[in-house]
């Protein structure tokens, strides 16, 4: 597909919902970009694209995870390792999913989740719903802060918040080695976690 002079090859998600071009507009300046869904069957094709020098954007398919499964190395072959993360199927309607039925939540320590990248990336995003102000921070190899973005307050569904649930937070910087999500004394969920190399 071609939009605004950019050629984008979109991979089909298991749920048959392809990533939307608008979600990647900050990171798509020009050239070919391969967008992959992290599920069985696309890893080989994605690695071939990377070898060819085509930028890669990966959207994690959380639907392969089991509810209450601790999430750490399941996506290591795709280039990301999580810390303090659990997969849940929200039973509380205040925390709706963005797509599918499974989201990530900080656990066992509530209000915190970290993702570390095997190879540095330059863009990370996720749809977040939080009970408190949430800070997304990007760090380099030496744990020096590169960028931060903030969800200014709670955005639970059916609340009086002016910010809707599942708000897209993103950071862009060169050589991001890790990102953290922090909601002090709060709970939050992440959906459609994406990163671009």
Backbone as JSON, one array per atom type, in Angstrom:
{
  "sequence": "XXXXXXXXXXXXXXXXXXXXXXXXXXXXXXXXXXXXXXXXXXXXXXXXXXXXXXXXXXXXXXXXXXXXXXXXXXXXXXXXXXXXXXXXXXXXXXXXXXXXXXXXXXXXXXXXXXXXXXXXXXXXXXXXXXXXXXXXXXXXXXXXXXXXXXXXXXXXXXXXXXXXXXXXXXXXXXXXXXXXXXXXXXXXXXXXXXXXX",
  "N": [[0.85, -1.16, 0.0], [0.5, 2.29, -0.67], [1.0, 5.42, 0.74], [1.08, 8.85, 1.02], [3.58, 8.97, -0.31], [5.02, 6.95, 0.89], [5.96, 3.63, 1.04], [4.39, 0.91, 2.39], [4.51, -2.24, 3.75], [2.07, -4.19, 4.96], [1.5, -6.55, 7.46], [-0.73, -9.21, 8.16], [-2.64, -9.34, 11.06], [-3.28, -11.79, 13.61], [-5.81, -11.47, 14.54], [-7.03, -10.43, 12.38], [-6.95, -7.69, 12.16], [-5.27, -5.17, 10.83], [-2.32, -3.21, 11.54], [-2.78, 0.29, 11.8], [-1.92, 2.8, 9.49], [-1.82, 5.47, 10.36], [-1.08, 5.19, 13.03], [1.62, 4.98, 12.96], [2.65, 7.32, 11.99], [4.52, 9.19, 12.98], [6.94, 7.88, 12.82], [7.35, 7.1, 10.23], [8.99, 8.37, 7.81], [10.13, 8.27, 5.21], [10.55, 5.87, 2.54], [10.66, 2.21, 2.58], [8.8, 0.34, 4.93], [8.46, -2.38, 7.03], [5.78, -3.82, 8.57], [5.12, -5.85, 11.2], [3.31, -8.44, 12.89], [3.72, -9.78, 16.02], [3.51, -12.88, 16.06], [3.29, -16.43, 15.64], [4.88, -17.55, 12.66], [5.49, -15.19, 11.27], [8.03, -14.37, 11.94], [10.32, -15.27, 10.51], [10.02, -14.05, 7.95], [10.1, -11.37, 8.77], [12.7, -11.18, 9.81], [14.16, -11.54, 7.47], [13.49, -9.2, 6.1], [14.69, -7.35, 7.79], [17.38, -8.01, 7.43], [17.66, -7.14, 4.86], [17.77, -4.48, 5.23], [15.46, -3.02, 5.57], [13.41, -0.92, 7.45], [11.84, -1.99, 10.48], [8.72, -2.45, 12.05], [7.15, -3.66, 14.88], [4.26, -5.1, 16.18], [3.07, -6.33, 19.1], [1.34, -9.34, 19.46], [-0.79, -10.05, 21.79], [-2.65, -11.97, 22.22], [-1.86, -14.6, 22.14], [-1.01, -15.17, 24.64], [-1.65, -16.6, 27.89], [-4.21, -15.97, 30.28], [-3.22, -14.45, 33.27], [-0.62, -15.24, 32.96], [2.79, -14.92, 33.58], [4.75, -12.52, 32.04], [7.68, -12.4, 30.34], [10.05, -13.45, 28.75], [8.72, -14.22, 26.43], [8.55, -12.79, 24.04], [11.12, -12.49, 23.25], [12.5, -13.44, 20.98], [11.52, -11.7, 19.15], [12.7, -9.43, 19.91], [12.28, -8.11, 22.38], [12.14, -7.96, 25.92], [10.29, -8.38, 28.83], [9.8, -7.03, 32.14], [8.44, -7.5, 35.36], [5.71, -8.03, 34.62], [2.45, -9.09, 33.69], [0.03, -11.05, 31.95], [-3.34, -10.3, 31.45], [-6.9, -10.75, 31.36], [-8.99, -8.3, 31.42], [-11.34, -7.99, 34.02], [-12.54, -5.95, 35.22], [-14.57, -3.4, 34.16], [-13.64, -0.81, 33.98], [-11.17, -0.89, 32.88], [-10.9, -1.28, 29.85], [-10.07, -3.31, 26.95], [-7.99, -2.49, 24.11], [-7.73, -3.83, 21.71], [-8.6, -7.16, 20.94], [-8.55, -9.53, 23.71], [-6.67, -9.7, 25.72], [-4.4, -7.98, 27.84], [-1.46, -6.25, 29.08], [-0.2, -5.93, 32.4], [1.36, -4.36, 35.2], [3.04, -6.45, 37.42], [4.55, -8.59, 39.85], [4.8, -6.21, 41.32], [2.77, -3.55, 41.62], [1.78, -0.9, 39.39], [4.09, -0.52, 37.88], [6.07, -1.3, 35.04], [8.42, -2.74, 32.82], [10.14, -2.71, 29.68], [12.71, -4.14, 27.85], [14.97, -3.85, 25.15], [16.46, -6.03, 22.78], [17.98, -5.17, 20.63], [18.72, -1.76, 19.93], [15.96, 0.52, 19.59], [13.87, 2.97, 17.87], [11.39, 3.99, 18.29], [8.58, 3.65, 20.37], [5.41, 2.5, 21.4], [2.21, 2.33, 23.08], [-1.15, 1.49, 23.95], [-2.72, 2.86, 26.67], [-4.44, 2.48, 29.78], [-5.18, 3.9, 32.81], [-5.26, 4.16, 36.41], [-4.17, 6.29, 37.64], [-1.99, 9.15, 37.24], [0.34, 8.55, 34.66], [3.64, 7.76, 33.71], [5.65, 7.4, 30.91], [8.81, 6.37, 30.11], [11.84, 6.59, 28.26], [14.99, 5.02, 27.86], [18.58, 5.07, 27.37], [21.42, 2.9, 26.62], [23.0, 3.24, 28.9], [21.21, 3.75, 30.88], [20.42, 6.36, 30.89], [18.09, 8.96, 30.77], [16.18, 9.43, 27.89], [13.75, 10.31, 26.67], [10.46, 11.33, 27.72], [6.99, 10.74, 28.17], [3.74, 11.71, 29.22], [0.78, 10.58, 30.72], [-1.6, 12.54, 31.87], [-3.47, 12.13, 33.93], [-5.84, 9.92, 35.57], [-7.55, 7.68, 33.34], [-9.79, 6.05, 33.25], [-12.44, 3.93, 32.05], [-15.88, 4.91, 31.87], [-15.64, 7.0, 33.67], [-15.25, 10.38, 34.92], [-13.18, 11.44, 33.52], [-11.42, 13.52, 31.23], [-9.76, 12.45, 29.42], [-9.8, 9.75, 27.26], [-10.16, 6.16, 27.8], [-7.56, 3.8, 26.93], [-5.54, 5.43, 25.72], [-3.14, 6.49, 23.38], [0.22, 6.33, 24.05], [3.49, 7.41, 23.27], [7.01, 7.27, 22.54], [9.79, 8.71, 20.92], [13.09, 8.37, 19.91], [16.62, 8.17, 19.28], [18.34, 5.09, 19.6], [16.96, 3.71, 21.77], [17.01, 1.69, 24.54], [15.5, 0.68, 26.58], [12.19, 0.91, 28.01], [10.08, 2.32, 30.49], [7.04, 2.09, 32.36], [5.26, 3.93, 34.62], [3.0, 4.26, 37.21], [2.45, 5.76, 39.94], [1.37, 4.38, 42.95], [-0.81, 3.26, 41.64], [-2.81, 1.44, 39.18], [-2.45, 0.06, 35.92], [-3.09, -0.72, 32.45], [-1.66, -2.11, 29.46], [-1.92, -2.16, 25.96], [-1.62, -3.38, 22.59], [1.25, -3.09, 22.19], [3.98, -1.59, 20.65], [6.96, -1.35, 18.66], [9.65, 0.18, 16.84], [12.36, -0.41, 14.68]],
  "CA": [[0.0, 0.0, 0.0], [1.28, 3.52, -0.74], [0.33, 6.6, 1.27], [1.97, 10.01, 1.19], [4.9, 8.68, -0.83], [5.68, 5.93, 1.69], [5.51, 2.29, 0.74], [4.29, 0.17, 3.63], [4.0, -3.6, 3.62], [1.39, -4.52, 6.2], [1.28, -7.96, 7.73], [-2.05, -9.44, 8.73], [-2.65, -9.78, 12.45], [-4.07, -12.99, 13.86], [-7.2, -11.06, 14.73], [-7.43, -9.84, 11.1], [-6.94, -6.23, 12.24], [-3.92, -4.72, 10.48], [-1.94, -1.94, 12.16], [-3.19, 1.43, 11.0], [-0.82, 3.65, 9.08], [-1.79, 6.68, 11.17], [-0.42, 4.9, 14.28], [3.07, 5.03, 12.77], [2.98, 8.49, 11.18], [5.71, 9.87, 13.49], [8.17, 7.15, 12.52], [7.44, 6.83, 8.81], [9.33, 9.59, 7.09], [10.18, 7.89, 3.8], [11.1, 4.55, 2.29], [9.88, 1.02, 2.89], [8.72, -0.08, 6.33], [7.76, -3.66, 7.18], [5.04, -3.86, 9.82], [4.86, -7.25, 11.52], [2.61, -8.79, 14.11], [4.52, -10.8, 16.7], [2.86, -14.16, 16.27], [3.94, -17.49, 14.9], [4.81, -17.54, 11.21], [6.01, -13.99, 10.62], [9.38, -14.04, 12.38], [11.29, -15.5, 9.44], [9.84, -12.99, 6.97], [10.55, -10.13, 9.37], [14.17, -11.21, 9.88], [14.65, -11.34, 6.1], [13.34, -7.77, 5.81], [15.71, -6.65, 8.56], [18.66, -8.25, 6.75], [17.66, -6.33, 3.64], [17.9, -3.08, 5.61], [14.14, -2.36, 5.61], [13.0, -0.67, 8.84], [10.85, -2.94, 10.98], [7.85, -2.09, 13.17], [6.53, -4.88, 15.41], [3.13, -4.94, 17.1], [2.96, -7.6, 19.82], [0.04, -9.99, 19.52], [-0.9, -10.56, 23.16], [-3.7, -12.99, 22.29], [-1.26, -15.92, 22.32], [-0.71, -15.34, 26.07], [-2.72, -17.1, 28.75], [-4.57, -15.07, 31.36], [-2.4, -14.56, 34.48], [0.72, -15.72, 32.62], [3.87, -13.97, 33.77], [5.32, -12.21, 30.72], [9.08, -11.99, 30.43], [10.85, -13.75, 27.55], [7.89, -14.75, 25.35], [8.78, -12.04, 22.8], [12.57, -12.27, 23.11], [12.93, -13.65, 19.59], [11.1, -10.51, 18.41], [13.6, -8.35, 20.31], [11.91, -7.39, 23.59], [11.99, -8.74, 27.16], [9.53, -7.61, 29.82], [10.03, -7.25, 33.56], [7.31, -7.15, 36.21], [4.57, -7.96, 33.71], [1.54, -10.23, 33.67], [-1.06, -10.96, 30.98], [-4.65, -10.45, 32.08], [-8.12, -10.46, 30.63], [-9.61, -7.45, 32.43], [-12.72, -8.24, 34.45], [-13.04, -4.65, 35.65], [-14.92, -2.63, 32.96], [-12.91, 0.45, 33.96], [-9.95, -1.14, 32.12], [-11.24, -2.01, 28.61], [-8.96, -3.58, 26.03], [-8.02, -1.73, 22.87], [-8.02, -4.85, 20.69], [-8.48, -8.49, 21.53], [-9.03, -9.72, 25.07], [-5.55, -9.75, 26.66], [-3.56, -6.79, 28.01], [-0.37, -6.4, 30.05], [-0.32, -5.14, 33.62], [2.51, -4.49, 36.08], [2.85, -7.4, 38.52], [3.85, -8.47, 41.13], [4.83, -4.84, 41.84], [1.76, -2.81, 40.86], [2.13, 0.45, 38.98], [5.39, -0.44, 37.2], [6.35, -2.32, 34.02], [9.58, -2.36, 32.01], [10.45, -3.48, 28.47], [14.09, -3.94, 27.4], [15.12, -4.27, 23.76], [17.69, -6.75, 22.44], [18.68, -4.21, 19.78], [18.09, -0.47, 20.16], [14.83, 0.9, 18.75], [13.74, 4.43, 17.83], [10.01, 4.37, 18.53], [7.83, 2.69, 21.18], [4.09, 3.01, 21.75], [1.23, 1.4, 23.65], [-2.4, 2.08, 24.39], [-2.72, 2.73, 28.13], [-5.55, 2.87, 30.63], [-4.54, 3.97, 34.12], [-6.04, 4.71, 37.52], [-3.42, 7.44, 38.12], [-1.04, 9.74, 36.3], [1.28, 7.52, 34.23], [4.81, 8.29, 33.0], [6.38, 6.47, 30.04], [10.17, 6.9, 29.99], [12.75, 5.84, 27.39], [16.37, 5.11, 28.34], [19.63, 4.53, 26.51], [22.16, 1.75, 27.16], [23.55, 3.58, 30.22], [20.06, 4.11, 31.72], [20.21, 7.81, 30.86], [16.77, 9.28, 30.24], [16.15, 10.02, 26.55], [12.47, 11.0, 26.46], [9.32, 10.95, 28.56], [5.65, 11.22, 27.82], [2.95, 11.57, 30.44], [-0.68, 10.58, 30.76], [-1.7, 13.51, 32.97], [-4.32, 11.67, 35.03], [-6.58, 8.68, 35.33], [-8.4, 7.67, 32.15], [-10.62, 4.85, 33.35], [-13.72, 3.97, 31.35], [-17.04, 5.28, 32.69], [-15.28, 7.98, 34.7], [-15.41, 11.74, 34.43], [-11.91, 11.87, 32.93], [-11.49, 14.1, 29.89], [-8.91, 11.61, 28.59], [-10.47, 8.46, 27.08], [-9.34, 4.97, 28.05], [-6.74, 3.35, 25.8], [-4.87, 6.56, 25.09], [-1.85, 6.11, 22.81], [1.43, 7.01, 24.51], [4.63, 7.0, 22.47], [8.28, 7.99, 22.65], [10.69, 8.57, 19.77], [14.46, 8.81, 20.16], [17.59, 7.22, 18.76], [18.99, 4.15, 20.52], [16.2, 3.37, 22.98], [17.32, 0.34, 25.0], [14.43, 0.22, 27.46], [11.15, 1.86, 28.4], [9.34, 1.98, 31.71], [5.72, 2.68, 32.57], [5.11, 4.09, 36.07], [1.81, 4.94, 37.76], [2.69, 5.66, 41.37], [0.18, 4.01, 43.73], [-1.93, 3.03, 40.74], [-2.84, 0.27, 38.3], [-2.63, 0.42, 34.52], [-2.98, -1.79, 31.47], [-1.07, -1.78, 28.16], [-2.4, -2.97, 24.84], [-0.99, -3.07, 21.28], [2.63, -2.61, 22.41], [4.66, -1.53, 19.36], [8.26, -0.72, 18.61], [10.22, 0.25, 15.5], [13.83, -0.47, 14.62]],
  "C": [[0.89, 1.22, 0.0], [0.43, 4.67, -0.21], [1.38, 7.68, 1.46], [3.4, 9.69, 0.77], [5.66, 7.63, -0.05], [5.1, 4.57, 1.33], [5.53, 1.5, 2.03], [3.76, -1.22, 3.33], [3.37, -3.93, 4.96], [1.19, -6.02, 6.3], [-0.09, -8.11, 8.38], [-1.92, -9.95, 10.15], [-3.52, -11.02, 12.58], [-5.54, -12.64, 14.0], [-7.78, -10.4, 13.48], [-7.57, -8.33, 11.17], [-5.51, -5.79, 11.97], [-3.6, -3.42, 11.22], [-2.33, -0.79, 11.23], [-1.99, 2.3, 10.7], [-0.7, 4.87, 9.98], [-1.07, 6.44, 12.5], [1.1, 5.04, 14.18], [3.52, 6.31, 12.07], [4.23, 9.21, 11.68], [6.99, 9.19, 13.02], [8.35, 6.85, 11.04], [7.73, 8.11, 8.05], [9.43, 9.33, 5.6], [10.77, 6.5, 3.68], [10.16, 3.43, 2.68], [9.93, 0.73, 4.38], [7.91, -1.36, 6.37], [7.09, -3.65, 8.54], [4.65, -5.3, 10.09], [4.06, -7.37, 12.79], [3.39, -9.93, 14.75], [3.67, -12.02, 17.03], [3.52, -15.17, 15.36], [3.8, -17.3, 13.4], [5.37, -16.3, 10.56], [7.45, -13.67, 10.98], [10.38, -14.18, 11.25], [11.22, -14.4, 8.38], [10.37, -11.66, 7.5], [12.06, -10.07, 9.44], [14.78, -11.0, 8.5], [14.57, -9.86, 5.72], [14.42, -6.97, 6.54], [17.08, -6.81, 7.91], [18.78, -7.41, 5.5], [17.74, -4.83, 3.94], [16.59, -2.31, 5.63], [13.77, -2.15, 7.07], [11.83, -1.58, 9.23], [10.04, -2.29, 12.1], [7.12, -3.36, 13.59], [5.42, -4.49, 16.37], [2.93, -6.29, 17.79], [1.51, -8.09, 19.83], [-0.08, -10.67, 20.88], [-1.89, -11.71, 23.27], [-3.15, -14.4, 22.43], [-0.93, -16.2, 23.8], [-1.92, -15.87, 26.81], [-2.97, -16.07, 29.85], [-3.79, -15.43, 32.62], [-1.03, -15.19, 34.22], [1.72, -14.6, 32.88], [4.56, -13.76, 32.42], [6.74, -11.67, 30.91], [9.77, -12.2, 29.09], [10.03, -14.26, 26.36], [8.15, -14.05, 24.01], [10.26, -11.73, 22.58], [13.03, -12.44, 21.67], [12.5, -12.49, 18.69], [11.91, -9.28, 18.84], [13.23, -7.59, 21.56], [11.7, -8.37, 24.75], [11.29, -7.84, 28.18], [9.97, -7.98, 31.23], [8.82, -6.74, 34.33], [6.03, -7.0, 35.39], [3.76, -9.24, 33.77], [0.46, -9.98, 32.61], [-2.37, -11.17, 31.72], [-5.75, -10.22, 31.05], [-8.96, -9.63, 31.6], [-11.07, -7.82, 32.73], [-13.37, -6.94, 34.91], [-13.33, -3.8, 34.4], [-14.23, -1.26, 32.89], [-11.63, 0.34, 33.13], [-10.28, -1.92, 30.84], [-9.99, -2.29, 27.78], [-9.09, -2.68, 24.81], [-8.34, -2.64, 21.7], [-7.84, -6.21, 21.34], [-9.01, -8.52, 22.95], [-7.95, -9.64, 26.13], [-4.79, -8.43, 26.65], [-2.43, -7.13, 28.97], [-0.62, -5.47, 31.22], [0.93, -5.36, 34.45], [2.2, -5.41, 37.24], [4.1, -8.26, 38.65], [3.87, -7.07, 41.75], [3.85, -4.01, 41.02], [2.29, -1.42, 40.5], [3.45, 0.59, 38.27], [5.53, -1.6, 36.21], [7.52, -1.82, 33.19], [9.72, -3.29, 30.81], [11.87, -3.12, 28.04], [14.24, -4.53, 26.01], [16.47, -4.92, 23.51], [18.58, -5.86, 21.59], [17.97, -2.87, 19.96], [16.99, -0.17, 19.14], [14.73, 2.43, 18.74], [12.31, 4.92, 18.03], [9.34, 3.26, 19.34], [6.48, 3.32, 21.49], [3.24, 1.91, 22.37], [-0.02, 2.19, 23.98], [-2.53, 1.81, 25.88], [-4.04, 3.18, 28.74], [-5.02, 2.81, 32.06], [-5.47, 4.58, 35.17], [-5.39, 5.96, 38.1], [-2.63, 8.05, 36.97], [-0.01, 8.67, 35.95], [2.4, 8.17, 33.43], [5.47, 7.17, 32.21], [7.74, 7.1, 29.78], [11.01, 5.99, 29.11], [14.18, 6.1, 27.84], [17.34, 4.56, 27.31], [20.33, 3.38, 27.22], [22.65, 1.99, 28.58], [22.48, 4.01, 31.22], [19.92, 5.62, 31.88], [18.87, 8.08, 30.19], [16.9, 9.97, 28.88], [14.91, 10.87, 26.35], [11.44, 10.49, 27.47], [8.05, 11.47, 27.94], [4.74, 10.87, 28.99], [1.46, 11.53, 30.11], [-1.01, 11.37, 32.03], [-2.56, 13.07, 34.15], [-5.03, 10.39, 34.66], [-7.43, 8.8, 34.07], [-9.25, 6.4, 32.11], [-11.93, 5.03, 32.58], [-14.83, 4.3, 32.34], [-16.68, 6.18, 33.86], [-15.48, 9.36, 34.12], [-14.13, 12.3, 33.83], [-12.14, 12.44, 31.53], [-10.65, 13.3, 28.9], [-9.57, 10.24, 28.47], [-9.57, 7.29, 27.48], [-8.61, 4.58, 26.78], [-6.2, 4.53, 25.0], [-3.5, 6.11, 24.6], [-0.75, 6.98, 23.39], [2.57, 6.51, 23.64], [5.85, 7.84, 22.79], [9.08, 7.69, 21.4], [12.04, 9.13, 20.15], [15.4, 7.78, 19.53], [18.13, 6.36, 19.89], [18.26, 3.97, 21.85], [16.52, 1.92, 23.33], [16.26, -0.21, 25.94], [13.41, 1.33, 27.65], [10.52, 1.37, 29.69], [8.01, 2.71, 31.7], [5.53, 2.73, 34.08], [3.84, 4.87, 36.39], [1.91, 4.78, 39.27], [1.39, 5.42, 42.13], [-1.03, 3.77, 42.83], [-1.81, 1.72, 39.99], [-2.99, 0.78, 36.88], [-2.55, -0.83, 33.66], [-2.38, -1.23, 30.19], [-1.65, -2.7, 27.12], [-1.7, -2.49, 23.57], [0.39, -2.42, 21.46], [3.38, -2.7, 21.08], [6.04, -0.91, 19.5], [8.82, -0.81, 17.19], [11.73, 0.34, 15.58], [14.28, 0.34, 13.41]]
}
